[in-house]
Amino acid sequence: MRRIVSDGPVIRSLVSAEPGWRVFYRGEYEEDTESARVVAWAVVGDEDGGSAVVELVVAEGSPTEIVLAPEGASATAPDFDRYGFKPVCGGRVKSTVQQLQPTSGRPW
């Protein structure tokens, strides 16, 4: 087994996200809004013993790479805006959208 050493956060727990979850990023202008598909939720820890729930998203421009949501933002839309959910039903996305706002501060 190959061991990967990282200076970044340590994933303590991981669960896949239900299809349909997205994270939205905003830029300077409203038309700069971008989104990324959430593939999993993770509890990550830091060196100080703290932890937080973060989302893992498909990296912009690299559909085979999964990154923490803050790293999924682009230069055009660098700021976290909200979460969104569009239920997937029979391979088709329903038209209903549920938007969630973080309860306090940045979610990561």
Sequence and secondary structure as in RCSB ss.txt:
>XXXX:A:sequence
MRRIVSDGPVIRSLVSAEPGWRVFYRGEYEEDTESARVVAWAVVGDEDGGSAVVELVVAEGSPTEIVLAPEGASA
TAPDFDRYGFKPVCGGRVKSTVQQLQPTSGRPW
>XXXX:A:secstr
      SS EEEEEEE  TTEEEEEE SSGGG EEEEEEEEEEEE TTS EEEEEEEEETTEEEEEEEHHHH  S
SS EEEEEEE  EETTEE S  EEE  SSS   
